Amino acid sequence: MNRKTVEVFNQVFTTGSVSKVTGELEAIASY
């Protein structure tokens, strides 16, 4: 996994905010 992916997973485990991560993934996909 690349560094960005690891950061996203870390946010998932630390914040547990699924909606926030989903929003970031959608933002990444929109690029």
HTML snippet that shows the backbone in 3Dmol.js (N, CA, C, O; Angstrom):
<script src="https://3Dmol.org/build/3Dmol-min.js"></script>
<div id="view" style="width:600px;height:400px;position:relative"></div>
<script>
const pdb = `
ATOM      1  N   MET A   1       0.854  -1.208   0.000  1.00  0.00           N
ATOM      2  CA  MET A   1       0.000   0.000   0.000  1.00  0.00           C
ATOM      3  C   MET A   1       0.883   1.248   0.000  1.00  0.00           C
ATOM      4  O   MET A   1       1.964   1.268   0.587  1.00  0.00           O
ATOM      5  N   ASN A   2       0.395   2.275  -0.668  1.00  0.00           N
ATOM      6  CA  ASN A   2       1.163   3.509  -0.688  1.00  0.00           C
ATOM      7  C   ASN A   2       0.944   4.285   0.601  1.00  0.00           C
ATOM      8  O   ASN A   2       0.108   3.912   1.424  1.00  0.00           O
ATOM      9  N   ARG A   3       1.697   5.365   0.772  1.00  0.00           N
ATOM     10  CA  ARG A   3       1.652   6.119   2.029  1.00  0.00           C
ATOM     11  C   ARG A   3       0.274   6.718   2.280  1.00  0.00           C
ATOM     12  O   ARG A   3      -0.206   6.723   3.413  1.00  0.00           O
ATOM     13  N   LYS A   4      -0.364   7.225   1.224  1.00  0.00           N
ATOM     14  CA  LYS A   4      -1.680   7.849   1.382  1.00  0.00           C
ATOM     15  C   LYS A   4      -2.704   6.832   1.863  1.00  0.00           C
ATOM     16  O   LYS A   4      -3.540   7.133   2.716  1.00  0.00           O
ATOM     17  N   THR A   5      -2.633   5.635   1.314  1.00  0.00           N
ATOM     18  CA  THR A   5      -3.577   4.591   1.726  1.00  0.00           C
ATOM     19  C   THR A   5      -3.401   4.274   3.199  1.00  0.00           C
ATOM     20  O   THR A   5      -4.380   4.106   3.925  1.00  0.00           O
ATOM     21  N   VAL A   6      -2.150   4.192   3.640  1.00  0.00           N
ATOM     22  CA  VAL A   6      -1.872   3.895   5.046  1.00  0.00           C
ATOM     23  C   VAL A   6      -2.428   5.001   5.933  1.00  0.00           C
ATOM     24  O   VAL A   6      -2.991   4.728   6.993  1.00  0.00           O
ATOM     25  N   GLU A   7      -2.271   6.249   5.499  1.00  0.00           N
ATOM     26  CA  GLU A   7      -2.785   7.373   6.286  1.00  0.00           C
ATOM     27  C   GLU A   7      -4.299   7.291   6.410  1.00  0.00           C
ATOM     28  O   GLU A   7      -4.853   7.542   7.480  1.00  0.00           O
ATOM     29  N   VAL A   8      -4.966   6.942   5.319  1.00  0.00           N
ATOM     30  CA  VAL A   8      -6.425   6.829   5.345  1.00  0.00           C
ATOM     31  C   VAL A   8      -6.850   5.731   6.306  1.00  0.00           C
ATOM     32  O   VAL A   8      -7.778   5.918   7.092  1.00  0.00           O
ATOM     33  N   PHE A   9      -6.170   4.573   6.249  1.00  0.00           N
ATOM     34  CA  PHE A   9      -6.519   3.475   7.145  1.00  0.00           C
ATOM     35  C   PHE A   9      -6.279   3.869   8.593  1.00  0.00           C
ATOM     36  O   PHE A   9      -7.055   3.501   9.475  1.00  0.00           O
ATOM     37  N   ASN A  10      -5.203   4.619   8.845  1.00  0.00           N
ATOM     38  CA  ASN A  10      -4.923   5.074  10.209  1.00  0.00           C
ATOM     39  C   ASN A  10      -6.043   5.956  10.720  1.00  0.00           C
ATOM     40  O   ASN A  10      -6.428   5.865  11.886  1.00  0.00           O
ATOM     41  N   GLN A  11      -6.570   6.814   9.849  1.00  0.00           N
ATOM     42  CA  GLN A  11      -7.675   7.688  10.245  1.00  0.00           C
ATOM     43  C   GLN A  11      -8.909   6.861  10.573  1.00  0.00           C
ATOM     44  O   GLN A  11      -9.664   7.194  11.486  1.00  0.00           O
ATOM     45  N   VAL A  12      -9.110   5.785   9.825  1.00  0.00           N
ATOM     46  CA  VAL A  12     -10.277   4.932  10.072  1.00  0.00           C
ATOM     47  C   VAL A  12     -10.190   4.329  11.463  1.00  0.00           C
ATOM     48  O   VAL A  12     -11.166   4.338  12.214  1.00  0.00           O
ATOM     49  N   PHE A  13      -9.017   3.803  11.805  1.00  0.00           N
ATOM     50  CA  PHE A  13      -8.872   3.117  13.089  1.00  0.00           C
ATOM     51  C   PHE A  13      -8.846   4.099  14.260  1.00  0.00           C
ATOM     52  O   PHE A  13      -9.290   3.762  15.358  1.00  0.00           O
ATOM     53  N   THR A  14      -8.334   5.303  14.038  1.00  0.00           N
ATOM     54  CA  THR A  14      -8.193   6.253  15.140  1.00  0.00           C
ATOM     55  C   THR A  14      -9.473   7.049  15.369  1.00  0.00           C
ATOM     56  O   THR A  14      -9.841   7.315  16.513  1.00  0.00           O
ATOM     57  N   THR A  15     -10.155   7.431  14.285  1.00  0.00           N
ATOM     58  CA  THR A  15     -11.349   8.264  14.432  1.00  0.00           C
ATOM     59  C   THR A  15     -12.618   7.442  14.363  1.00  0.00           C
ATOM     60  O   THR A  15     -13.617   7.776  14.999  1.00  0.00           O
ATOM     61  N   GLY A  16     -12.582   6.357  13.586  1.00  0.00           N
ATOM     62  CA  GLY A  16     -13.769   5.535  13.411  1.00  0.00           C
ATOM     63  C   GLY A  16     -14.843   6.280  12.642  1.00  0.00           C
ATOM     64  O   GLY A  16     -16.006   5.877  12.641  1.00  0.00           O
ATOM     65  N   SER A  17     -14.454   7.371  11.986  1.00  0.00           N
ATOM     66  CA  SER A  17     -15.428   8.161  11.238  1.00  0.00           C
ATOM     67  C   SER A  17     -15.523   7.636   9.809  1.00  0.00           C
ATOM     68  O   SER A  17     -14.764   8.048   8.931  1.00  0.00           O
ATOM     69  N   VAL A  18     -16.463   6.724   9.591  1.00  0.00           N
ATOM     70  CA  VAL A  18     -16.597   6.117   8.272  1.00  0.00           C
ATOM     71  C   VAL A  18     -17.019   7.155   7.242  1.00  0.00           C
ATOM     72  O   VAL A  18     -16.530   7.158   6.112  1.00  0.00           O
ATOM     73  N   SER A  19     -17.926   8.032   7.641  1.00  0.00           N
ATOM     74  CA  SER A  19     -18.433   9.030   6.702  1.00  0.00           C
ATOM     75  C   SER A  19     -17.309   9.971   6.270  1.00  0.00           C
ATOM     76  O   SER A  19     -17.255  10.382   5.111  1.00  0.00           O
ATOM     77  N   LYS A  20     -16.414  10.314   7.198  1.00  0.00           N
ATOM     78  CA  LYS A  20     -15.314  11.217   6.865  1.00  0.00           C
ATOM     79  C   LYS A  20     -14.374  10.547   5.868  1.00  0.00           C
ATOM     80  O   LYS A  20     -13.961  11.160   4.883  1.00  0.00           O
ATOM     81  N   VAL A  21     -14.043   9.293   6.129  1.00  0.00           N
ATOM     82  CA  VAL A  21     -13.137   8.566   5.236  1.00  0.00           C
ATOM     83  C   VAL A  21     -13.774   8.370   3.871  1.00  0.00           C
ATOM     84  O   VAL A  21     -13.116   8.510   2.840  1.00  0.00           O
ATOM     85  N   THR A  22     -15.056   8.045   3.874  1.00  0.00           N
ATOM     86  CA  THR A  22     -15.762   7.858   2.599  1.00  0.00           C
ATOM     87  C   THR A  22     -15.725   9.147   1.789  1.00  0.00           C
ATOM     88  O   THR A  22     -15.549   9.120   0.571  1.00  0.00           O
ATOM     89  N   GLY A  23     -15.891  10.261   2.465  1.00  0.00           N
ATOM     90  CA  GLY A  23     -15.844  11.549   1.783  1.00  0.00           C
ATOM     91  C   GLY A  23     -14.468  11.798   1.189  1.00  0.00           C
ATOM     92  O   GLY A  23     -14.350  12.335   0.088  1.00  0.00           O
ATOM     93  N   GLU A  24     -13.416  11.405   1.923  1.00  0.00           N
ATOM     94  CA  GLU A  24     -12.063  11.601   1.416  1.00  0.00           C
ATOM     95  C   GLU A  24     -11.807  10.690   0.227  1.00  0.00           C
ATOM     96  O   GLU A  24     -11.182  11.097  -0.753  1.00  0.00           O
ATOM     97  N   LEU A  25     -12.292   9.454   0.314  1.00  0.00           N
ATOM     98  CA  LEU A  25     -12.102   8.514  -0.800  1.00  0.00           C
ATOM     99  C   LEU A  25     -12.813   9.028  -2.041  1.00  0.00           C
ATOM    100  O   LEU A  25     -12.294   8.900  -3.150  1.00  0.00           O
ATOM    101  N   GLU A  26     -13.997   9.611  -1.867  1.00  0.00           N
ATOM    102  CA  GLU A  26     -14.727  10.158  -3.004  1.00  0.00           C
ATOM    103  C   GLU A  26     -13.973  11.356  -3.575  1.00  0.00           C
ATOM    104  O   GLU A  26     -13.942  11.564  -4.788  1.00  0.00           O
ATOM    105  N   ALA A  27     -13.367  12.139  -2.686  1.00  0.00           N
ATOM    106  CA  ALA A  27     -12.597  13.294  -3.149  1.00  0.00           C
ATOM    107  C   ALA A  27     -11.386  12.831  -3.951  1.00  0.00           C
ATOM    108  O   ALA A  27     -11.045  13.425  -4.973  1.00  0.00           O
ATOM    109  N   ILE A  28     -10.738  11.764  -3.479  1.00  0.00           N
ATOM    110  CA  ILE A  28      -9.569  11.232  -4.182  1.00  0.00           C
ATOM    111  C   ILE A  28      -9.996  10.684  -5.542  1.00  0.00           C
ATOM    112  O   ILE A  28      -9.312  10.879  -6.547  1.00  0.00           O
ATOM    113  N   ALA A  29     -11.139   9.994  -5.558  1.00  0.00           N
ATOM    114  CA  ALA A  29     -11.616   9.383  -6.802  1.00  0.00           C
ATOM    115  C   ALA A  29     -12.024  10.445  -7.819  1.00  0.00           C
ATOM    116  O   ALA A  29     -12.013  10.196  -9.025  1.00  0.00           O
ATOM    117  N   SER A  30     -12.384  11.634  -7.326  1.00  0.00           N
ATOM    118  CA  SER A  30     -12.855  12.675  -8.240  1.00  0.00           C
ATOM    119  C   SER A  30     -11.703  13.348  -8.973  1.00  0.00           C
ATOM    120  O   SER A  30     -11.922  14.048  -9.961  1.00  0.00           O
ATOM    121  N   TYR A  31     -10.475  13.142  -8.497  1.00  0.00           N
ATOM    122  CA  TYR A  31      -9.334  13.795  -9.153  1.00  0.00           C
ATOM    123  C   TYR A  31      -9.060  13.182 -10.516  1.00  0.00           C
ATOM    124  O   TYR A  31      -8.136  13.607 -11.210  1.00  0.00           O
TER     125      TYR A  31
END
`;
const viewer = $3Dmol.createViewer("view");
viewer.addModel(pdb, "pdb");
viewer.setStyle({}, {cartoon: {color: "spectrum"}});
viewer.zoomTo();
viewer.render();
</script>
